[in-house]
Amino acid sequence: MTKPELEIDGVSKRFPGKGVREEVCALCDVSLTVAKGEFVALHGPSGCGKSTLLMTAGGLLRPDTGIVRIKGQDLYAVDNSQRARLRAGNLGFVFQQFHLIPYLDVLGNVMVTELATGHTGDAASRAKALLEQFGVADRAGHHPSELSVGEQQRVALARAVFAGASILFADEPTGNLDRDNAAVVLGFMKKFADNGRTVVLVTHDDRALEFASRKILIAGGQIES
C-alpha cells in the first residue's frame, strides 16, 4: 500500500504561560493523514492552532509529543541538517507576508536555492517558465518593492514550487489578495494537487475552501471535523 504523503500521529504542542497568561495547548493530541493528490484546507477561528499545525507538519516547529512523517520519514527523528534536506527536497512554503529577498530581482528570488548552492544549470530557463505560468514574466528583472501585492505572492508561489516540491504548505496565502489574484493562486494550488501532488492550506478565506478537496475545521487545538 502506498504511504501517505503526510502523517501526523498524536501531536501535541504547548506554549508556556508567562505572568498572568496561562499555558496554551496549541495542539492537543492531533492526528491527521494526507494522501497524494489532496488539497486540504485547515480552517477555524484565530488562535485555534491551525498555523501551529502547519508549521509542525512542515518541519518548522518541533512538537512536544507525537510523530510527523513525510513520505514515511519521521521528520523529527533526524538531525537539523537532515531535516533541512528533507524539507528542501520535498516541501514548498508560501506565507501571507511573502518573505521575498529585497535585494534580489524576481528571477533571483525564484532561483534563490540554486544560487545559494552555485548549481544553477538550467535554473534560469525553469524559473522563467514558472514566471510565464504565473503571468509575471515581464517582471523578472524587477525587485520586490516594484511589484504589486498580487505579483509578490505569485513570485513567492513560483519560488515555493521551483525546486520540485511534492507537498505545498500555505499559510493564509490569499489574506492580502484581491479576488482576481486570489483566484490565480488558488487555481494553481488546485492544479498542483490535481497533478498528483499535495497541498495543505491554512485559511480564513471562504474563497479558498471552494478550491479544496477536503476541509478540516480546527478548534481549541483539536480537529473538530
Sequence and secondary structure as in RCSB ss.txt:
>XXXX:A:sequence
MTKPELEIDGVSKRFPGKGVREEVCALCDVSLTVAKGEFVALHGPSGCGKSTLLMTAGGLLRPDTGIVRIKGQDL
YAVDNSQRARLRAGNLGFVFQQFHLIPYLDVLGNVMVTELATGHTGDAASRAKALLEQFGVADRAGHHPSELSVG
EQQRVALARAVFAGASILFADEPTGNLDRDNAAVVLGFMKKFADNGRTVVLVTHDDRALEFASRKILIAGGQIES
>XXXX:A:secstr
    SEEEEEEEEEE  BTTB  EEEEEEEEEEE TT EEEEE STTSSHHHHHHHHTTSS  SEEEEEETTEET
TSS HHHHHHHHHHHEEEEETT    TTS HHHHHTHHHHHHT  TTHHHHHHHHHHHTT GGGTTS GGGS HH
HHHHHHHHHHHHT  SEEEEESTTTT  HHHHHHHHHHHHHHHHTT EEEEEES HHHHTT SEEEEEETTEE  
